[in-house]
Amino acid sequence: MIASRSGVPRLPRVIWSRDAKVSMKALMRFLRTNAWANSRSRRKQIEDAIELLRHTPLRCSVEEVKDGLIFRRLVVHERFFIYYVYIPPRGMTSGGTLSIRSVKHAASENPFLGVREAGGRPPTMLTTRDPATEPFVTA
């Protein structure tokens, strides 16, 4: 956190990328289709987590560095992933910027997909079968 001349710390401003807005709307639509999920309270949880993130934007793990940007992931209540980039301040008048890039449900097949360009690591398949003892059968 950066202190200003007045002694009051300047918090980073939050900006949402177009993709982040789209992913948040898609997540809320998904949550509204499920009777167990309250989309309004989930949205508030996500927004509150982002507000708290403004105080310590570097606390989350680095997911990837791409084109000079450091992508980080904030986990909210072990259910939602918020991918963001923190841009540090350039002077005393700014607290920097938190650029929200994507909001995904943790149950997504590949939650980081769409946050960066595809073609990095090859997709993997998790299975409980032992390939040494069980033959692979397709239907």
Buried (B, 14 or more C-beta within 10 A) or exposed (E): BBEEEEEEEBBBEBEBBEBBEBBBEEBBEBBEEEEEBEBEEBBEBBEEBBEEBBEEBEEBEEBBEEEEBBBBBBEBEEBBBBBBBBBEBEEEEBBBBBBBBBBBBEEBEEBBBBBBEEEEEEEEEEEEEEEEEEEEEEE
